[in-house]
Amino acid sequence: MSTAGLLHPGEMGAAVGAEIRRNGHDVVWCPEGRSARSSRRAQDADLRAVGDLGTMLDQCDVVLSICPPAAAEDVAREVAEAGYRGIFVDANAISPQTLLRVADVVAVGGAEVVDASIIGPPPKPRRNRARLHLSGAPGHLDVVASLVSGTAVQPVRHGDRLGAASAVKMAFASFQKSSRVLAGLAHALADEHGVGEALLEEAELMSGRILAERDFVPNVAARAWRWGPEMAEVADTLRGAGLPPDLAESTAAVLARWHRDRDRGHLSTEDALTHLRT
């Protein structure tokens, strides 16, 4: 049995900690400085409270950082300053660049970092499953994967390159989070013009697998010369409704990267994606 330390038991962190606990491992956390809400979550997850951070870290084979991304580096610094020398799992929604800075910070204290990211809802047995993407030294991945194997948290390995697991989260979030914001913006615009029901009817006819349709990207590139001006008109409509035009304007700017691909029906997916970088 391993002892895992959980930093900042929010909704996702407490749920992951509960799965580790159900898997037969000891899970500890430090109530110091945490809110009453965090305390309730930790208690509901049957996590063991430890008086202070240093005492907690002394007991842990593995420490998991699952906190708001803006706090990730500060949390890593606190752990490093406490002299933690075990496995530090950064499972925050941070960029590969931020993850590498975190790795440098925790290395000062003597810890080894595992890059991790979580995709999915807070896990619950027989209800919600989440995927824990992992990259780092193979032996360390074995330890972390063993904490959750067979639970509602599925470990997914991406080799030994730090930043790979974070990149999966960033790529997924770039679509998933933005698409939800776009949906809100679309409904606000439709409501402004009294056409909300018409928008919902059109939405019911849409494909629900846009992110999975990778091979459709060349079609977008080939049509970018038409879609770009259309997005400029969308931005104008949003502005006229008192709504932010920024996402539409940014979309038009991205579409401009494909200006060379006008009507190129045989463009490969790889070439279309490459042209976004140039």
N, C-alpha and C positions, 0 to 999 in steps of 0.2 A: 504494500500500500504506500502510495506517495502522499505527500502533503503539498497542496497547492494553495498559494496565497492569491486572494482576489482584491485588487485595488479598485476603489470606487464602484461598489455594487449597484449600478443602475439597473434598469429593467432587463437589458440584454445580459449584463454581467452576472446578475443574480440568477437568471435562468440558466446560463452556462454553468455557473457554480453549482446549481442544484443538480444538473446532469452529471457533473464530475462526482458529486457527493453520492448520487444514486449508483454510480459505477464502483463504489466501494472505497473511494479515496477520501482523505481528510481535507476539508476546505476551510481555510481560516481567512478572517478579514479584520481590519482595524477600525473600530467605531470612532476613533479620535478625529474630530473635525467633520464628521459625516452628518447628514441631515437625519431627522426623525424618519423621513420617508425611506432613505437608504437603509436605516436600521430595521424597519419593518420588512423590507424586501429580503435582507440578509437572514432575518429570523424565520421568515416564511420558507426560505430555501434551506433551512437547517444548517447554516454556516456557523462555524465556531468563532466567537469573538476573541480577539487578543488585544491586550491593553494598549500597546503602542506599536508604531511601524517597525522599529528595530527588533522588538521581540517577535513580531510576526515574521519578519524576514529570516530571522535565525532558525525558524522552524520549517521553512519552505524549501522543497526541492525545485519547485517551479513557481514563478509569480506571473500572473496574467494582468496586463494593463488593458482594461476595456473602459474607456472614458471618452468624453467629447474630444474630437481631434485637436482642438485648440490647446488642450491641456496635456497632450501626449508627451511633449518634450519636458515639461515641468515635472510630470510624474516620473519620467525616466531619471531626471536629475535627482529627485528625492531618493529614489532607490539606490542610485550610484553613491550619493553622499552617505547613505547608511552602510555602505560597504558590502552590499549583497553580491554573492559570488556564485549563485546558482544559475538557472535558466530563466531568462526574462522574455516573456512572450508579449510582444506588442501587437495586440489585436484591434488596433484602432483604425478608423477610416482616414488614413494619411497617405501622402504621396510616397513613391519610392525614395525620393530625395530626403523627405523628412525622416523616413525609416532609417536611412543610412546615418543621419545625424543622431538619431536615438541610439543606434548601435554604437556609435563612437562614445556617446555619453555613458552608457551602461558599462562599456568596456573599461572605463577609468576605474570603476569600482570593482572590477574583476568578474562581472557577470557575462554570460554568453546570451546573445539575442537570437530569438526565433521570430521571423517575420510572419505575421498572421493577419487574416482578415475574415470577417464573418458576413455571410450573405444569407438572408432569410429572416423570418420572424423570430422573436425569442422562443427558443425550443421548449416544447412540452411533450411528454410521452404520449404517443398515440394521437397527437393533434398537430403540432408544428415541428417541422424539421429545419435545421439550419446547417449550412456547410462552413466548416472551419478550414480555410485555405492556409497552407503552411509552406514556408521555404526556409532553408537554412541547413546547418550541418545534419547529415542523416541520423546520427545517433541522438541528437537533440529532438529531431522530428519524431523519432520512435517514442521518446519519453512523452512528448506532448500528445501524440496521437493515442497513446495508451490510456490517457486520462479520459478520453471521450469515446473511444471505440465501442461500438455496440449500443450507443445512446442515441438520443434525438439530435445529437451534433455529429455530423459526418466529417471526418478529417479528409482533406484532399491535398495531396503533396504536389509541389511544383519544383522539386530539385533543390540544389544547394545555393542558388543565387539569391542573396538578400534583396528584397524589393519586388520579387516576382509575385508574392502573395498580395502585397499592397497594390500592385498594378492591376490585378484581377478586380479588386474592389473599386479602384478608381475608374477602370474601363466600364464596369457594370453601373456604377453610380452616375457616371457621366450621362448615361441614357436614362436610367430609372428615375433618378431625382429630377432631372431636367424635364422628362416627359410628364411627370406629375405637375410640375409648375406650368408647363405649356397647356396642360388640360385645364388648369384653373384659369389661365389667361384666356383660353378659347371660350370657356363658359361665361366669363365676365364680359367678353366682347359680344357674344351672341345675346346675352341678356340685355345689354345696352341697346341693342337694335330689335329686341322683342322676337328673336328667332331661336330661342333656347331649345324648343321642342324639335325644330328642324335639324339643329346640330346633333341632338341625341339620336335622331333617326339615321342620320348619315354615319354616326359613330357605330351604330349597331351593324352596319354593313362592312366595317373595316376589318382587316386582318389583325389578329391579336399577336402575331409572331414577328413583328418588325425587326426586333433585335436578332432573331434567329435566321432571318433571311439575308445572310451575308452576301450571297451571290446577286442580290438586287442592287448592290452599291454601284456597279458600273452604269446601271440605268439612271441612277440619280446623277452621276457625273455627266452623262450624255445630255441630260435635261437641265443641267445647272444654268445654262445661258438663259433659259426661260424662267426657271424657278427663282433665280436671283432677283430679277425685277418684280416678280410676284410678291416676294417677301418684302421688298421695299414698299409695295402697295399695302401689304398687311401692316407694316410699321406705321404708315400714314393713317390707316384706319384706327389702329390702337391709339395713336397720338390724339386723333380727333375725339376719341371716347374718353380721354383722360387716363388712359392705361399706359403702362411702361412699354415703349417700343424696342427696348434694348435686345431682347432675345431674337426678335425678327430681324433687326439690323445685323446682329452677330451672325445669324444664319445666312443672310445675304453675303456677308464677308467671307464665310467659309465656302459658300457655293462659288465664289469668285476664284477660289483655288483650282477649280476644274474648268477654267475658261478654255483651255486647250482641247478639251474632250468633247466639244460640241458635236452632237449627233454621231459619236463614235460607238456604234452598236456592238462592235466586237472587242471592246476594251476588256481586259482581264480584271478580275477583282483586285489582284495584287497591284497592278498598275494604277488602278483608281485610288487605292489607299495610299500608295506611294506619292501620288500627285498632291495629296493633302499636306504633305510635309515640305513641299517646295514652293 
